């Protein structure tokens, strides 16, 4: 194999690792019904769940009326300070234009970075902050399916993350149901599987394909 062929093979391998598709559905549930949902998930998911408390910022790079790329940054959230220097990057592409698909399908690239001045870095990329929030909740899995249940808070003043500056965005919990697959894999069977799993959470939660890009 020539050096050029090795380079092409390596690029293809890296693309398979980093370039992925995400199939996702969303829903919400009132806090008063959360325990019922958790009991349902405990019965149908893999044993155990993982708690999390994170700070997320969403940026976009716009070359037209709608964002071409969304960049999301997440790190562990601390009540008094957001001093964590480890960030999880997620590049989110525009959804697949498939009206017959029962879920949202979009390209994603995930990576991890360490930085003490992340905001300076994103500014040099020409990105602008769209919104930020703090998410606290739990993650369940059922095979390849990931179920995230979280309560969201926002800060009253950007950059101020003390308890007194945080307020709940809603009395409901956000539910995200997703599967991530290789970019080359046909997403239609996975989409059907995800939709079928979502029916097991009904009538507690009615998960939907939210066309968030349509104004």
GULOKOL-292841 format. One record per residue: residue number from 1; residue in three letters; x, y, z of N, C-alpha, C in turn. Coordinates in Angstrom, 3 decimals. Each point is the difference from the previous one (the first is absolute). Last residue first. Layout:
REM GULOKOL-292841
<node NUM, 'ALA', <X, Y, Z>, <X, Y, Z>, <X, Y, Z>>
...
This chain:
REM GULOKOL-292841
<node 215, 'UNK', <-39.090, 27.935, 11.651>, <-0.468, 1.193, 0.694>, <-1.409, 0.357, -0.452>>
<node 214, 'UNK', <3.511, -4.531, 0.286>, <-1.085, 0.630, -0.741>, <-0.529, 1.171, 0.803>>
<node 213, 'UNK', <3.347, -3.042, 1.613>, <0.597, 0.880, -1.002>, <-1.055, 0.730, -0.827>>
<node 212, 'UNK', <-0.917, -3.382, 3.405>, <0.448, 1.250, 0.618>, <0.587, 0.984, -1.007>>
<node 211, 'UNK', <-3.161, -4.317, 0.283>, <0.657, 0.656, -1.143>, <0.435, 1.404, 0.455>>
<node 210, 'UNK', <-1.019, -4.823, 2.622>, <-0.156, 1.449, 0.094>, <0.782, 0.655, -1.130>>
<node 209, 'UNK', <-2.260, -4.914, 1.293>, <0.994, 0.562, -0.903>, <-0.225, 1.505, -0.033>>
<node 208, 'UNK', <-1.494, -2.980, 4.365>, <-0.337, 0.484, -1.342>, <1.244, 0.394, -0.787>>
<node 207, 'UNK', <-2.372, -2.824, 4.710>, <1.196, 0.515, -0.644>, <-0.276, 0.301, -1.465>>
<node 206, 'UNK', <-2.832, -0.504, 4.664>, <-0.234, -0.137, -1.435>, <1.189, 0.651, -0.719>>
<node 205, 'UNK', <-0.924, -2.199, 5.191>, <0.692, 0.960, -0.851>, <-0.339, -0.287, -1.448>>
<node 204, 'UNK', <-2.375, -2.337, 3.318>, <0.721, 0.906, 0.893>, <0.672, 1.129, -0.785>>
<node 203, 'UNK', <-2.749, -3.937, -1.578>, <-0.388, 1.413, -0.191>, <0.732, 0.972, 0.923>>
<node 202, 'UNK', <2.839, -2.958, -2.273>, <-1.332, 0.573, -0.093>, <-0.911, -0.703, 1.008>>
<node 201, 'UNK', <4.515, -1.291, -0.983>, <-0.081, 1.038, 1.021>, <-1.345, 0.722, -0.011>>
<node 200, 'UNK', <1.268, -3.372, -3.162>, <-0.029, -0.657, 1.308>, <-0.080, 1.013, 1.149>>
<node 199, 'UNK', <0.510, 1.255, -4.608>, <-1.385, -0.369, 0.295>, <-0.130, -0.686, 1.361>>
<node 198, 'UNK', <4.250, 1.176, -1.887>, <-0.688, 1.149, 0.593>, <-1.440, -0.331, 0.370>>
<node 197, 'UNK', <2.695, -3.155, -2.361>, <0.354, 0.082, 1.426>, <-0.767, 1.135, 0.675>>
<node 196, 'UNK', <-0.468, -0.446, -4.629>, <-0.666, -1.107, 0.690>, <0.299, 0.030, 1.494>>
<node 195, 'UNK', <2.200, 3.077, -2.789>, <-1.411, 0.345, 0.108>, <-0.768, -1.088, 0.746>>
<node 194, 'UNK', <4.494, -0.806, -0.992>, <-0.100, 1.063, 0.990>, <-1.459, 0.393, 0.226>>
<node 193, 'UNK', <0.964, -3.097, -3.404>, <0.265, -0.594, 1.309>, <-0.165, 1.027, 1.116>>
<node 192, 'UNK', <-0.282, 1.461, -4.452>, <-1.184, -0.787, 0.357>, <0.151, -0.634, 1.376>>
<node 191, 'UNK', <3.698, 2.282, -1.746>, <-1.070, 0.950, 0.288>, <-1.274, -0.728, 0.421>>
<node 190, 'UNK', <3.635, -2.527, -1.539>, <0.268, 0.520, 1.342>, <-1.102, 0.965, 0.421>>
<node 189, 'UNK', <-0.085, -1.735, -4.419>, <-0.330, -1.034, 0.992>, <0.210, 0.482, 1.436>>
<node 188, 'UNK', <1.199, 3.120, -3.456>, <-1.438, -0.287, 0.046>, <-0.361, -1.138, 0.975>>
<node 187, 'UNK', <4.522, 1.868, -1.320>, <-0.622, 0.389, 1.257>, <-1.471, -0.406, 0.111>>
<node 186, 'UNK', <4.718, -1.891, -2.494>, <-1.363, 0.411, -0.326>, <-0.758, 0.277, 1.300>>
<node 185, 'UNK', <5.414, 0.535, -0.325>, <-1.071, -0.959, 0.296>, <-1.360, 0.578, -0.393>>
<node 184, 'UNK', <4.391, 2.292, -0.100>, <-0.278, -0.801, -1.190>, <-1.172, -0.967, 0.179>>
<node 183, 'UNK', <1.780, 2.868, 3.518>, <-0.556, 0.841, -1.051>, <-0.433, -0.806, -1.217>>
<node 182, 'UNK', <-0.037, -2.127, 4.962>, <0.985, 0.410, -0.992>, <-0.682, 0.747, -1.135>>
<node 181, 'UNK', <-2.555, 0.247, 4.617>, <0.463, -1.055, -0.897>, <1.078, 0.548, -0.932>>
<node 180, 'UNK', <-3.268, 0.963, 4.834>, <1.047, 0.499, -0.878>, <0.575, -1.147, -0.808>>
<node 179, 'UNK', <-4.849, 1.353, 2.826>, <0.934, -1.050, -0.399>, <1.012, 0.636, -0.943>>
<node 178, 'UNK', <-4.090, 1.747, 3.964>, <0.887, 0.090, -1.162>, <0.809, -1.269, -0.219>>
<node 177, 'UNK', <-3.882, 3.270, 2.986>, <0.182, -1.413, -0.365>, <0.834, -0.031, -1.273>>
<node 176, 'UNK', <-1.500, 3.593, 4.265>, <0.651, -0.174, -1.295>, <0.277, -1.487, -0.214>>
<node 175, 'UNK', <-3.047, 3.703, 3.343>, <0.332, -1.388, -0.306>, <0.594, -0.057, -1.402>>
<node 174, 'UNK', <-0.968, 3.863, 4.255>, <0.220, -0.279, -1.417>, <0.418, -1.459, -0.164>>
<node 173, 'UNK', <-3.134, 2.345, 3.968>, <1.296, -0.596, -0.311>, <0.059, -0.294, -1.492>>
<node 172, 'UNK', <-3.007, 3.956, 2.879>, <0.048, -1.311, -0.656>, <1.440, -0.464, -0.189>>
<node 171, 'UNK', <-1.509, 4.299, 1.639>, <-0.310, -0.986, 1.039>, <0.021, -1.415, -0.566>>
<node 170, 'UNK', <3.059, 4.234, -1.899>, <-1.327, -0.605, -0.072>, <-0.192, -0.910, 1.192>>
<node 169, 'UNK', <3.846, 2.721, -0.498>, <-0.607, 0.389, -1.269>, <-1.418, -0.531, -0.107>>
<node 168, 'UNK', <2.935, 1.438, 4.550>, <-0.509, -1.105, -0.808>, <-0.635, 0.524, -1.281>>
<node 167, 'UNK', <4.050, 2.629, 2.508>, <-1.440, -0.192, 0.089>, <-0.433, -1.129, -0.920>>
<node 166, 'UNK', <4.667, 2.707, 2.556>, <-0.564, -1.030, -0.858>, <-1.506, -0.100, 0.209>>
<node 165, 'UNK', <3.196, 2.776, 2.485>, <-0.140, 0.530, -1.359>, <-0.602, -1.006, -0.974>>
<node 164, 'UNK', <1.053, -0.916, 4.657>, <-1.001, 1.066, -0.007>, <-0.221, 0.599, -1.389>>
<node 163, 'UNK', <3.371, -3.379, 0.762>, <-1.356, -0.531, 0.177>, <-1.055, 1.093, -0.125>>
<node 162, 'UNK', <4.536, 0.835, -2.621>, <-0.313, -0.307, 1.384>, <-1.475, -0.393, 0.112>>
<node 161, 'UNK', <2.618, 1.435, -4.018>, <-0.559, -1.341, 0.158>, <-0.256, -0.380, 1.462>>
<node 160, 'UNK', <1.116, 4.047, -4.042>, <-0.246, -0.092, 1.431>, <-0.733, -1.305, 0.290>>
<node 159, 'UNK', <1.091, 1.443, -4.464>, <1.265, -0.090, 0.726>, <-0.139, -0.097, 1.504>>
<node 158, 'UNK', <-4.059, 2.125, -2.624>, <1.058, -0.807, -0.617>, <1.299, 0.045, 0.801>>
<node 157, 'UNK', <-4.853, 0.542, 2.202>, <1.020, 0.899, -0.523>, <1.135, -0.840, -0.579>>
<node 156, 'UNK', <-3.769, -2.135, 1.685>, <-0.632, 1.294, -0.184>, <0.962, 1.003, -0.619>>
<node 155, 'UNK', <0.080, -5.440, -0.763>, <0.548, 1.042, 0.851>, <-0.661, 1.335, -0.315>>
<node 154, 'UNK', <-2.140, -5.170, -0.384>, <0.751, 1.022, -0.722>, <0.500, 1.043, 0.995>>
<node 153, 'UNK', <-1.748, -5.600, -0.143>, <0.018, 1.308, 0.641>, <0.794, 0.964, -0.874>>
<node 152, 'UNK', <-2.626, -5.303, -0.243>, <0.832, 1.070, -0.542>, <-0.151, 1.287, 0.806>>
<node 151, 'UNK', <-0.432, -5.800, 0.365>, <-0.641, 1.256, 0.379>, <0.943, 1.125, -0.418>>
<node 150, 'UNK', <-0.449, -5.368, -1.975>, <0.701, 1.107, 0.646>, <-0.914, 1.176, 0.310>>
<node 149, 'UNK', <0.998, -5.364, -2.156>, <-1.071, 0.715, 0.701>, <0.650, 1.124, 0.783>>
<node 148, 'UNK', <1.227, -3.696, -4.267>, <0.466, 1.059, 0.888>, <-1.205, 0.739, 0.574>>
<node 147, 'UNK', <1.537, -4.857, -2.687>, <-1.137, 0.776, 0.493>, <0.511, 1.001, 1.025>>
<node 146, 'UNK', <1.877, -3.414, -4.335>, <0.318, 0.812, 1.180>, <-1.210, 0.841, 0.359>>
<node 145, 'UNK', <1.271, -4.833, -3.000>, <-0.877, 1.149, 0.227>, <0.389, 0.710, 1.295>>
<node 144, 'UNK', <1.921, -4.159, -1.702>, <0.583, 1.186, -0.629>, <-0.818, 1.263, 0.248>>
<node 143, 'UNK', <-1.011, -3.656, 3.360>, <0.809, -0.336, -1.163>, <0.650, 1.258, -0.541>>
<node 142, 'UNK', <-2.545, 1.572, 3.181>, <-0.658, -1.262, -0.344>, <0.667, -0.475, -1.280>>
<node 141, 'UNK', <0.878, 3.902, 4.322>, <0.266, -0.607, -1.301>, <-0.827, -1.266, -0.152>>
<node 140, 'UNK', <0.110, 5.100, 3.045>, <-0.228, -1.442, -0.089>, <0.425, -0.493, -1.384>>
<node 139, 'UNK', <0.861, 4.605, 3.395>, <0.089, -0.641, -1.309>, <-0.220, -1.498, 0.163>>
<node 138, 'UNK', <-1.257, 4.988, 2.867>, <0.518, -1.367, -0.040>, <-0.018, -0.521, -1.433>>
<node 137, 'UNK', <0.275, 5.289, 2.382>, <-0.918, -1.118, -0.168>, <0.705, -1.337, 0.015>>
<node 136, 'UNK', <0.473, 5.772, -0.809>, <0.235, -0.952, 1.083>, <-0.999, -1.137, -0.138>>
<node 135, 'UNK', <2.204, 4.710, -2.740>, <-0.845, -1.189, -0.059>, <0.394, -0.962, 1.122>>
<node 134, 'UNK', <0.412, 5.539, -1.674>, <0.524, -1.036, 0.863>, <-0.983, -1.167, -0.002>>
<node 133, 'UNK', <1.087, 4.037, -3.939>, <-0.855, -0.488, 1.079>, <0.766, -1.034, 0.825>>
<node 132, 'UNK', <0.098, 3.994, -4.502>, <0.692, -0.899, 0.924>, <-0.981, -0.431, 1.078>>
<node 131, 'UNK', <0.304, 2.423, -5.455>, <-0.620, -0.176, 1.312>, <0.884, -0.905, 0.849>>
<node 130, 'UNK', <1.501, 2.083, -4.139>, <-1.450, 0.076, -0.182>, <-0.726, -0.097, 1.343>>
<node 129, 'UNK', <5.196, 1.653, -1.650>, <-0.804, -0.742, 0.956>, <-1.484, 0.217, -0.263>>
<node 128, 'UNK', <3.926, 0.176, -3.816>, <-0.710, 0.839, 0.962>, <-0.888, -0.865, 0.889>>
<node 127, 'UNK', <4.742, -0.407, -3.467>, <-1.238, -0.539, 0.555>, <-0.596, 0.954, 1.020>>
<node 126, 'UNK', <4.306, 0.006, -2.673>, <-1.128, 0.756, -0.534>, <-1.341, -0.484, 0.506>>
<node 125, 'UNK', <4.618, -1.372, 1.187>, <-0.632, -0.795, -1.060>, <-1.178, 0.738, -0.638>>
<node 124, 'UNK', <2.361, 1.741, 3.738>, <0.899, 0.053, -1.156>, <-0.546, -0.816, -1.165>>
<node 123, 'UNK', <-2.299, -0.068, 4.126>, <-0.126, 1.317, -0.624>, <0.873, 0.108, -1.240>>
<node 122, 'UNK', <0.246, -3.833, 2.755>, <-1.192, -0.018, -0.853>, <-0.220, 1.352, -0.683>>
<node 121, 'UNK', <3.662, -0.394, 3.021>, <0.164, -0.899, -1.136>, <-1.214, 0.044, -0.922>>
<node 120, 'UNK', <-0.074, 2.320, 4.087>, <0.868, 0.677, -0.954>, <0.166, -0.829, -1.261>>
<node 119, 'UNK', <-2.330, -1.899, 3.571>, <-0.793, 1.047, -0.645>, <0.835, 0.777, -1.012>>
<node 118, 'UNK', <2.022, -3.367, 2.779>, <-0.797, -0.543, -1.096>, <-0.783, 1.085, -0.735>>
<node 117, 'UNK', <3.926, -0.441, 3.480>, <-0.586, 1.189, -0.646>, <-0.810, -0.416, -1.229>>
<node 116, 'UNK', <2.319, -3.146, 2.737>, <-0.362, 0.952, 1.039>, <-0.628, 1.262, -0.581>>
<node 115, 'UNK', <0.221, -5.466, -1.762>, <0.381, 1.389, -0.207>, <-0.443, 0.853, 1.177>>
<node 114, 'UNK', <-0.124, -5.250, -2.676>, <0.337, 0.610, 1.281>, <0.465, 1.426, -0.256>>
<node 113, 'UNK', <-3.348, -3.950, -2.736>, <1.103, 0.972, 0.007>, <0.207, 0.526, 1.415>>
<node 112, 'UNK', <-2.718, -4.087, -3.398>, <0.275, 0.535, 1.337>, <1.189, 0.946, -0.091>>
<node 111, 'UNK', <-4.196, -2.033, -3.579>, <1.404, 0.000, 0.392>, <0.133, 0.622, 1.388>>
<node 110, 'UNK', <-3.784, -1.632, -4.349>, <0.285, 0.190, 1.419>, <1.498, -0.041, 0.257>>
<node 109, 'UNK', <-3.928, 0.847, -4.149>, <1.397, -0.340, 0.252>, <0.284, 0.327, 1.458>>
<node 108, 'UNK', <-4.630, -0.900, -3.522>, <0.657, 0.540, 1.185>, <1.460, -0.448, 0.027>>
<node 107, 'UNK', <-4.956, 0.360, -3.299>, <1.395, -0.380, 0.137>, <0.599, 0.681, 1.228>>
<node 106, 'UNK', <-5.302, -1.458, -0.577>, <0.954, 1.071, -0.278>, <1.421, -0.513, 0.208>>
<node 105, 'UNK', <-5.762, -1.159, 0.064>, <1.304, -0.604, -0.303>, <0.950, 1.125, -0.386>>
<node 104, 'UNK', <-5.151, -0.891, 2.602>, <0.980, 0.937, -0.549>, <1.316, -0.733, -0.197>>
<node 103, 'UNK', <-4.639, -2.775, -0.289>, <0.867, 0.657, 0.979>, <0.870, 1.038, -0.714>>
<node 102, 'UNK', <-3.137, -2.891, -2.316>, <-0.737, 0.343, 1.223>, <0.835, 0.689, 1.071>>
<node 101, 'UNK', <0.148, 0.071, -5.653>, <0.701, -0.604, 1.127>, <-0.679, 0.432, 1.300>>
<node 100, 'UNK', <-1.235, 1.686, -4.340>, <-0.607, -1.292, 0.318>, <0.677, -0.713, 1.170>>
<node 99, 'UNK', <1.489, 4.238, -1.957>, <-1.284, 0.179, 0.697>, <-0.662, -1.310, 0.403>>
<node 98, 'UNK', <5.075, 1.764, -0.987>, <-0.754, -1.238, -0.231>, <-1.331, 0.085, 0.753>>
<node 97, 'UNK', <4.701, 2.674, -0.618>, <-1.317, 0.421, -0.527>, <-0.844, -1.210, -0.381>>
<node 96, 'UNK', <3.964, 0.551, 3.942>, <-0.273, -0.602, -1.299>, <-1.393, 0.422, -0.470>>
<node 95, 'UNK', <2.656, 3.259, 3.425>, <-0.709, -1.286, -0.076>, <-0.179, -0.478, -1.440>>
<node 94, 'UNK', <4.243, 3.082, 1.524>, <-1.425, 0.173, -0.292>, <-0.672, -1.362, -0.148>>
<node 93, 'UNK', <4.329, 0.139, 3.140>, <-0.351, 0.447, -1.338>, <-1.495, 0.167, -0.177>>
<node 92, 'UNK', <3.673, 0.160, 4.306>, <-1.301, -0.511, -0.441>, <-0.333, 0.596, -1.362>>
<node 91, 'UNK', <4.333, -0.949, 3.723>, <-0.385, 0.710, -1.217>, <-1.280, -0.644, -0.522>>
<node 90, 'UNK', <2.528, 0.127, 4.986>, <-0.912, -0.716, -0.898>, <-0.364, 0.921, -1.159>>
<node 89, 'UNK', <3.760, -0.634, 4.510>, <-0.452, 0.691, -1.206>, <-1.016, -0.876, -0.720>>
<node 88, 'UNK', <1.867, 0.467, 5.283>, <-0.443, -0.932, -1.044>, <-0.569, 0.815, -1.150>>
<node 87, 'UNK', <3.783, 1.251, 4.069>, <-1.210, 0.299, -0.758>, <-0.295, -1.116, -0.974>>
<node 86, 'UNK', <3.106, 1.458, 4.683>, <-0.257, -1.054, -0.993>, <-1.358, 0.258, -0.643>>
<node 85, 'UNK', <1.835, 2.586, 3.631>, <0.653, 0.349, -1.264>, <-0.160, -1.079, -1.057>>
<node 84, 'UNK', <-2.725, 1.962, 4.737>, <0.477, -1.158, -0.750>, <0.569, 0.427, -1.351>>
<node 83, 'UNK', <-2.193, 2.821, 3.445>, <1.455, 0.013, -0.145>, <0.538, -1.175, -0.810>>
<node 82, 'UNK', <-4.407, 2.725, 1.516>, <0.139, -0.950, -1.105>, <1.478, -0.059, -0.369>>
<node 81, 'UNK', <-2.694, 1.209, 4.902>, <0.844, 0.429, -1.110>, <0.003, -1.050, -1.091>>
<node 80, 'UNK', <-2.812, -0.322, 3.921>, <0.599, 1.314, 0.250>, <0.801, 0.519, -1.188>>
<node 79, 'UNK', <-2.229, -4.284, -0.240>, <-0.964, 0.978, 0.494>, <0.598, 1.395, 0.137>>
<node 78, 'UNK', <1.649, -3.467, -3.691>, <0.191, 0.136, 1.435>, <-0.879, 1.140, 0.485>>
<node 77, 'UNK', <0.301, -3.529, -4.593>, <-0.421, 1.248, 0.639>, <0.228, -0.076, 1.498>>
<node 76, 'UNK', <2.295, -2.339, -4.698>, <-0.638, -0.237, 1.287>, <-0.288, 1.325, 0.668>>
<node 75, 'UNK', <0.066, 0.148, -5.231>, <0.958, -0.347, 1.037>, <-0.755, -0.246, 1.292>>
<node 74, 'UNK', <-0.634, 1.014, -5.835>, <-0.508, -0.446, 1.296>, <1.155, -0.278, 0.948>>
<node 73, 'UNK', <-1.572, 2.450, -5.124>, <1.056, -0.256, 0.961>, <-0.625, -0.377, 1.332>>
<node 72, 'UNK', <-1.346, 0.310, -5.647>, <-0.433, -0.040, 1.396>, <1.176, -0.381, 0.881>>
<node 71, 'UNK', <-1.289, 2.018, -5.255>, <1.038, -0.537, 0.872>, <-0.503, 0.079, 1.437>>
<node 70, 'UNK', <-2.128, 0.005, -5.361>, <-0.158, 0.366, 1.398>, <1.103, -0.664, 0.801>>
<node 69, 'UNK', <-0.929, 1.509, -5.493>, <0.612, -0.875, 0.996>, <-0.290, 0.558, 1.385>>
<node 68, 'UNK', <-2.065, 1.992, -3.708>, <0.562, -1.134, -0.720>, <0.551, -1.030, 0.981>>
<node 67, 'UNK', <-4.133, 3.731, 0.751>, <1.352, -0.425, 0.345>, <0.440, -1.195, -0.841>>
<node 66, 'UNK', <-3.497, 3.544, -2.071>, <-0.004, -1.011, 1.044>, <1.429, -0.439, 0.293>>
<node 65, 'UNK', <-0.760, 3.380, -3.221>, <-1.062, 0.303, 0.962>, <0.011, -0.966, 1.176>>
<node 64, 'UNK', <4.626, 0.144, -2.230>, <-1.279, 0.275, -0.662>, <-1.016, 0.361, 1.080>>
<node 63, 'UNK', <4.312, -1.049, 1.258>, <0.381, 0.582, -1.290>, <-1.239, 0.317, -0.832>>
<node 62, 'UNK', <1.563, -1.130, 5.491>, <-1.046, 0.237, -0.981>, <0.581, 0.639, -1.258>>
<node 61, 'UNK', <1.181, -2.938, 4.732>, <0.699, 0.697, -1.076>, <-0.987, 0.130, -1.135>>
<node 60, 'UNK', <-0.488, -0.802, 5.693>, <-0.331, -0.308, -1.384>, <0.849, 0.841, -0.942>>
<node 59, 'UNK', <-0.474, -2.139, 5.556>, <0.451, 1.029, -0.923>, <-0.403, -0.390, -1.418>>
<node 58, 'UNK', <-1.025, -1.275, 5.619>, <-0.242, -0.305, -1.407>, <0.382, 1.197, -0.859>>
<node 57, 'UNK', <1.000, -2.367, 5.239>, <-0.117, 1.220, -0.802>, <-0.129, -0.403, -1.461>>
<node 56, 'UNK', <-0.526, -2.416, 5.327>, <0.105, -0.063, -1.462>, <-0.169, 1.381, -0.611>>
<node 55, 'UNK', <1.065, -2.999, 4.906>, <-0.211, 1.348, -0.546>, <0.203, -0.086, -1.507>>
<node 54, 'UNK', <-1.387, -3.964, 3.981>, <0.896, 0.584, -0.987>, <-0.452, 1.382, -0.449>>
<node 53, 'UNK', <-0.634, -4.770, 3.142>, <-0.319, 1.406, 0.231>, <0.986, 0.789, -0.845>>
<node 52, 'UNK', <-1.980, -5.557, 0.811>, <0.895, 1.007, -0.550>, <-0.500, 1.390, 0.367>>
<node 51, 'UNK', <-0.569, -5.953, 0.927>, <-0.395, 1.395, 0.226>, <1.011, 0.960, -0.632>>
<node 50, 'UNK', <-1.476, -5.226, -1.318>, <1.131, 0.873, 0.321>, <-0.487, 1.429, 0.210>>
<node 49, 'UNK', <-2.113, -5.443, 0.523>, <-0.008, 1.245, -0.771>, <1.144, 0.878, 0.487>>
<node 48, 'UNK', <-2.015, -5.672, 0.206>, <0.676, 1.199, 0.466>, <-0.156, 1.186, -0.915>>
<node 47, 'UNK', <-0.784, -4.774, -2.200>, <0.043, 0.291, 1.450>, <0.767, 1.284, 0.309>>
<node 46, 'UNK', <-2.557, -0.348, -4.694>, <1.114, -0.709, 0.617>, <0.055, 0.368, 1.480>>
<node 45, 'UNK', <-4.825, 0.658, -1.914>, <1.354, 0.372, -0.426>, <1.051, -0.911, 0.626>>
<node 44, 'UNK', <-4.858, -0.088, 0.870>, <0.238, -0.375, -1.396>, <1.422, 0.283, -0.482>>
<node 43, 'UNK', <-1.756, 0.902, 4.580>, <-0.513, -1.319, -0.375>, <0.365, -0.439, -1.406>>
<node 42, 'UNK', <1.115, 4.298, 1.861>, <0.719, -1.025, 0.765>, <-0.438, -1.407, -0.403>>
<node 41, 'UNK', <-2.294, 3.715, -1.799>, <1.332, -0.151, -0.593>, <0.809, -1.083, 0.716>>
<node 40, 'UNK', <-4.208, 1.147, 1.781>, <-0.172, -0.632, -1.308>, <1.358, -0.267, -0.646>>
<node 39, 'UNK', <-0.053, 2.435, 3.985>, <-0.345, -1.405, 0.261>, <-0.177, -0.766, -1.309>>
<node 38, 'UNK', <0.703, 4.616, -0.268>, <1.223, -0.668, 0.440>, <-0.253, -1.477, 0.304>>
<node 37, 'UNK', <-3.703, 2.716, -1.090>, <0.854, -0.215, -1.159>, <1.268, -0.742, 0.390>>
<node 36, 'UNK', <-2.881, 1.276, 3.435>, <-0.645, -1.036, -0.809>, <0.842, -0.316, -1.235>>
<node 35, 'UNK', <1.318, 3.551, 2.793>, <0.268, -1.278, 0.651>, <-0.611, -1.152, -0.789>>
<node 34, 'UNK', <-0.806, 4.550, -1.380>, <1.347, -0.490, -0.288>, <0.262, -1.376, 0.583>>
<node 33, 'UNK', <-3.932, 3.178, 0.090>, <-0.109, -1.338, -0.587>, <1.367, -0.638, -0.261>>
<node 32, 'UNK', <-0.553, 4.435, 1.826>, <-0.839, -0.842, 0.859>, <-0.122, -1.425, -0.532>>
<node 31, 'UNK', <2.265, 3.478, -2.446>, <0.805, -0.508, 1.110>, <-0.802, -0.943, 0.894>>
<node 30, 'UNK', <-1.313, 0.475, -5.197>, <-0.062, 0.815, 1.207>, <0.795, -0.660, 1.127>>
<node 29, 'UNK', <1.298, -0.666, -5.200>, <-0.877, -0.570, 1.012>, <0.013, 0.911, 1.219>>
<node 28, 'UNK', <1.477, -0.447, -5.784>, <0.115, 0.614, 1.320>, <-1.008, -0.636, 0.938>>
<node 27, 'UNK', <3.015, -0.881, -5.079>, <-1.271, 0.070, 0.705>, <0.204, 0.699, 1.328>>
<node 26, 'UNK', <2.599, -1.707, -5.163>, <-0.097, 0.789, 1.227>, <-1.400, -0.093, 0.596>>
<node 25, 'UNK', <3.860, -2.794, -3.581>, <-1.370, 0.436, 0.278>, <0.003, 0.774, 1.316>>
<node 24, 'UNK', <3.869, -1.973, -4.068>, <-0.418, 0.531, 1.294>, <-1.472, 0.400, 0.013>>
<node 23, 'UNK', <4.861, -2.186, -2.577>, <-1.459, -0.083, -0.120>, <-0.576, 0.383, 1.362>>
<node 22, 'UNK', <4.992, 0.877, -2.563>, <-0.784, -0.131, 1.218>, <-1.480, -0.018, -0.361>>
<node 21, 'UNK', <5.185, -1.039, -2.446>, <-1.377, 0.479, -0.114>, <-0.695, -0.250, 1.320>>
<node 20, 'UNK', <5.529, 0.852, -1.356>, <-1.081, -0.888, 0.426>, <-1.344, 0.622, -0.353>>
<node 19, 'UNK', <5.736, 0.381, -0.385>, <-1.205, 0.445, -0.686>, <-1.123, -1.003, 0.270>>
<node 18, 'UNK', <4.324, -0.846, 1.875>, <-0.467, 1.305, 0.450>, <-1.292, 0.459, -0.658>>
<node 17, 'UNK', <2.188, -4.314, -0.960>, <0.024, 0.175, 1.444>, <-0.737, 1.270, 0.412>>
<node 16, 'UNK', <0.583, -1.080, -4.584>, <-0.941, -0.946, 0.603>, <-0.070, 0.177, 1.508>>
<node 15, 'UNK', <3.149, 2.513, -2.434>, <-1.354, 0.477, -0.291>, <-1.037, -0.905, 0.645>>
<node 14, 'UNK', <4.516, -1.262, 0.193>, <-0.269, 1.110, 0.906>, <-1.409, 0.541, -0.198>>
<node 13, 'UNK', <1.505, -3.335, -2.982>, <-0.155, -0.554, 1.356>, <-0.359, 1.093, 1.004>>
<node 12, 'UNK', <1.037, 1.254, -4.398>, <-1.302, -0.676, 0.032>, <-0.274, -0.566, 1.385>>
<node 11, 'UNK', <4.203, 1.909, -0.791>, <-1.031, 1.042, 0.016>, <-1.391, -0.607, 0.077>>
<node 10, 'UNK', <3.643, -2.920, -0.512>, <0.011, 0.596, 1.336>, <-1.066, 1.076, 0.121>>
<node 9, 'UNK', <0.664, -1.987, -4.196>, <-0.584, -0.977, 0.912>, <-0.079, 0.565, 1.420>>
<node 8, 'UNK', <2.186, 2.558, -3.285>, <-1.441, -0.039, -0.269>, <-0.706, -0.946, 0.966>>
<node 7, 'UNK', <4.703, 0.187, 0.176>, <-0.589, 1.241, 0.478>, <-1.499, 0.033, -0.195>>
<node 6, 'UNK', <2.440, -3.606, -1.727>, <-0.040, -0.077, 1.461>, <-0.645, 1.253, 0.587>>
<node 5, 'UNK', <0.745, -0.074, -4.591>, <-1.100, -0.917, 0.343>, <-0.119, -0.138, 1.507>>
<node 4, 'UNK', <3.597, 2.517, -1.624>, <-1.259, 0.697, -0.292>, <-1.202, -0.851, 0.373>>
<node 3, 'UNK', <4.322, -1.841, 0.333>, <-0.217, 0.979, 1.070>, <-1.320, 0.749, -0.207>>
<node 2, 'UNK', <0.182, -4.900, -2.102>, <0.793, 1.217, -0.102>, <-0.304, 0.938, 1.161>>
<node 1, 'UNK', <-0.253, -5.521, -0.162>, <-0.842, 1.189, 0.000>, <0.884, 1.249, 0.000>>
